[in-house]
């Protein structure tokens, strides 16, 4: 994502303190100085993996875009390419 010039991508280290905490998206956006937040989850079942990704407007807390990516665990790097 950082290869897209118009995007300000915050480091993983900066966002890790929010992991697992019940902080709302608006507060996170203000604290990080960003207008959009990309969040996601990864679930595995047997030899399948599902990645769910959501782009959220940090000012309005509205979902802009969301998608699921389902792959075999042996093809997990294809999801990275798709994203």
Backbone as CSV, one residue per row, in Angstrom:
resi,resn,N_x,N_y,N_z,CA_x,CA_y,CA_z,C_x,C_y,C_z
1,UNK,0.808,-1.202,0.000,0.000,0.000,0.000,0.848,1.262,0.000
2,UNK,2.005,1.175,0.599,2.861,2.359,0.668,3.392,2.772,-0.700
3,UNK,3.233,1.909,-1.698,3.681,2.244,-3.049,2.731,3.207,-3.745
4,UNK,1.538,3.403,-3.179,0.571,4.351,-3.731,0.872,5.706,-3.106
5,UNK,1.326,6.632,-3.922,1.816,7.916,-3.441,0.840,8.729,-2.620
6,UNK,-0.457,8.642,-2.917,-1.455,9.448,-2.222,-1.804,8.901,-0.841
7,UNK,-1.360,7.692,-0.540,-1.700,7.072,0.735,-0.626,7.329,1.780
8,UNK,-1.089,7.684,2.965,-0.203,7.794,4.122,-0.354,6.491,4.891
9,UNK,0.677,5.675,4.893,0.619,4.369,5.541,1.379,4.442,6.865
10,UNK,0.656,4.156,7.935,1.224,4.192,9.279,1.934,2.863,9.550
11,UNK,3.029,2.933,10.280,3.796,1.715,10.562,3.023,0.752,11.455
12,UNK,3.336,-0.501,11.307,2.724,-1.557,12.123,2.989,-1.300,13.608
13,UNK,4.168,-0.826,13.930,4.521,-0.540,15.315,3.597,0.513,15.923
14,UNK,3.207,1.497,15.135,2.331,2.562,15.624,0.909,2.092,15.879
15,UNK,0.454,1.103,15.139,-0.936,0.656,15.293,-1.097,-0.520,16.251
16,UNK,-0.034,-1.221,16.572,-0.131,-2.397,17.442,-0.735,-2.109,18.823
17,UNK,-0.527,-0.934,19.415,-1.152,-0.682,20.721,-2.686,-0.746,20.696
18,UNK,-3.296,-0.621,19.537,-4.755,-0.661,19.424,-5.292,-2.083,19.274
19,UNK,-4.429,-3.024,19.043,-4.853,-4.406,18.811,-5.548,-4.975,20.048
20,UNK,-6.750,-5.468,19.834,-7.503,-6.095,20.911,-8.147,-5.134,21.890
21,UNK,-8.051,-3.825,21.639,-8.650,-2.839,22.536,-9.963,-2.335,21.951
22,UNK,-10.860,-1.957,22.814,-12.176,-1.464,22.391,-12.134,0.046,22.171
23,UNK,-11.280,0.489,21.266,-11.172,1.902,20.912,-11.916,2.115,19.609
24,UNK,-12.733,3.186,19.538,-13.493,3.374,18.299,-12.611,3.946,17.194
25,UNK,-13.060,3.744,15.975,-12.281,4.106,14.785,-12.025,5.607,14.720
26,UNK,-12.991,6.412,15.122,-12.799,7.872,15.094,-11.638,8.293,15.994
27,UNK,-11.585,7.744,17.190,-10.493,8.084,18.109,-9.144,7.612,17.577
28,UNK,-9.113,6.420,17.026,-7.865,5.901,16.454,-7.404,6.797,15.312
29,UNK,-8.322,7.181,14.437,-7.985,8.056,13.320,-7.412,9.381,13.782
30,UNK,-8.023,9.976,14.804,-7.530,11.251,15.339,-6.146,11.088,15.949
31,UNK,-5.963,10.036,16.737,-4.680,9.824,17.405,-3.547,9.568,16.414
32,UNK,-3.863,8.896,15.305,-2.837,8.593,14.301,-2.728,9.666,13.223
33,UNK,-3.701,10.572,13.159,-3.694,11.617,12.141,-3.993,11.089,10.751
34,UNK,-4.944,10.142,10.669,-5.305,9.548,9.380,-6.800,9.712,9.130
35,UNK,-7.180,9.684,7.860,-8.594,9.827,7.512,-9.261,8.497,7.204
36,UNK,-8.485,7.468,6.909,-9.030,6.142,6.623,-8.242,5.087,7.386
37,UNK,-8.943,4.024,7.734,-8.311,2.912,8.438,-8.633,1.624,7.701
38,UNK,-7.609,0.838,7.458,-7.777,-0.475,6.847,-7.634,-1.506,7.955
39,UNK,-8.691,-2.279,8.169,-8.622,-3.317,9.191,-8.965,-4.646,8.569
40,UNK,-8.534,-5.691,9.210,-8.800,-7.000,8.640,-8.643,-8.113,9.646
41,UNK,-8.989,-9.292,9.181,-8.853,-10.483,10.009,-8.460,-11.648,9.119
42,UNK,-7.834,-12.637,9.741,-7.430,-13.853,9.033,-7.968,-15.035,9.821
43,UNK,-8.667,-15.922,9.125,-9.179,-17.143,9.753,-8.729,-18.335,8.929
44,UNK,-8.429,-19.405,9.647,-7.993,-20.628,8.975,-8.904,-21.771,9.380
45,UNK,-9.259,-22.586,8.390,-10.050,-23.788,8.635,-9.483,-24.887,7.751
46,UNK,-8.844,-25.862,8.381,-8.219,-26.936,7.613,-7.143,-26.387,6.708
47,UNK,-7.282,-26.642,5.412,-6.283,-26.154,4.460,-6.750,-24.892,3.737
48,UNK,-7.766,-24.218,4.292,-8.295,-22.980,3.709,-7.993,-21.798,4.623
49,UNK,-7.826,-20.635,4.021,-7.634,-19.405,4.769,-8.565,-18.342,4.186
50,UNK,-9.160,-17.551,5.073,-10.011,-16.435,4.639,-9.453,-15.155,5.244
51,UNK,-9.215,-14.170,4.379,-8.785,-12.850,4.814,-9.937,-11.897,4.538
52,UNK,-10.378,-11.192,5.579,-11.425,-10.187,5.444,-10.777,-8.828,5.630
53,UNK,-11.039,-7.907,4.699,-10.442,-6.580,4.738,-11.549,-5.543,4.626
54,UNK,-11.444,-4.483,5.443,-12.417,-3.402,5.416,-11.694,-2.063,5.435
55,UNK,-12.130,-1.149,4.574,-11.617,0.214,4.565,-12.688,1.096,5.186
56,UNK,-12.317,1.829,6.232,-13.280,2.602,7.003,-12.871,4.069,7.026
57,UNK,-13.845,4.954,6.801,-13.634,6.393,6.928,-13.529,6.701,8.420
58,UNK,-12.383,7.171,8.863,-12.150,7.389,10.291,-12.930,8.580,10.833
59,UNK,-13.352,9.496,9.969,-14.110,10.659,10.428,-15.580,10.334,10.652
60,UNK,-16.155,9.524,9.781,-17.587,9.217,9.858,-17.872,7.813,10.384
61,UNK,-16.848,6.975,10.486,-16.987,5.573,10.901,-17.805,4.758,9.896
62,UNK,-17.829,5.204,8.640,-18.563,4.503,7.584,-17.629,3.575,6.819
63,UNK,-18.156,2.417,6.448,-17.394,1.472,5.634,-17.378,1.958,4.187
64,UNK,-16.192,2.087,3.632,-16.020,2.517,2.247,-15.971,1.306,1.330
65,UNK,-15.316,0.250,1.794,-15.104,-0.941,0.973,-14.804,-2.114,1.884
66,UNK,-15.210,-3.294,1.448,-14.887,-4.520,2.180,-14.830,-5.679,1.199
67,UNK,-13.996,-6.659,1.513,-13.895,-7.830,0.652,-13.333,-9.008,1.440
68,UNK,-13.738,-10.205,1.028,-13.192,-11.447,1.567,-12.340,-12.103,0.497
69,UNK,-11.244,-12.697,0.920,-10.360,-13.430,0.024,-10.196,-14.836,0.579
70,UNK,-10.661,-15.826,-0.161,-10.577,-17.228,0.246,-9.560,-17.949,-0.629
71,UNK,-8.638,-18.656,0.004,-7.605,-19.383,-0.736,-7.228,-20.649,0.021
72,UNK,-6.582,-21.552,-0.699,-5.916,-22.675,-0.049,-4.712,-22.119,0.699
73,UNK,-4.371,-22.732,1.797,-3.246,-22.269,2.600,-1.946,-22.296,1.793
74,UNK,-1.861,-23.179,0.811,-0.660,-23.251,-0.032,-0.575,-22.081,-1.003
75,UNK,-1.682,-21.322,-1.158,-1.740,-20.200,-2.097,-1.905,-18.868,-1.362
76,UNK,-1.454,-18.809,-0.123,-1.697,-17.645,0.716,-1.055,-16.372,0.158
77,UNK,0.052,-16.472,-0.537,0.699,-15.276,-1.072,-0.091,-14.660,-2.221
78,UNK,-0.990,-15.411,-2.829,-1.857,-14.859,-3.869,-2.788,-13.806,-3.288
79,UNK,-3.170,-13.959,-2.039,-4.023,-12.966,-1.395,-3.282,-11.642,-1.283
80,UNK,-2.019,-11.685,-0.927,-1.218,-10.470,-0.830,-1.173,-9.760,-2.174
81,UNK,-1.029,-10.505,-3.243,-1.026,-9.926,-4.584,-2.381,-9.317,-4.910
82,UNK,-3.467,-10.017,-4.562,-4.814,-9.512,-4.822,-5.083,-8.203,-4.093
83,UNK,-4.613,-8.122,-2.864,-4.822,-6.896,-2.091,-4.054,-5.746,-2.690
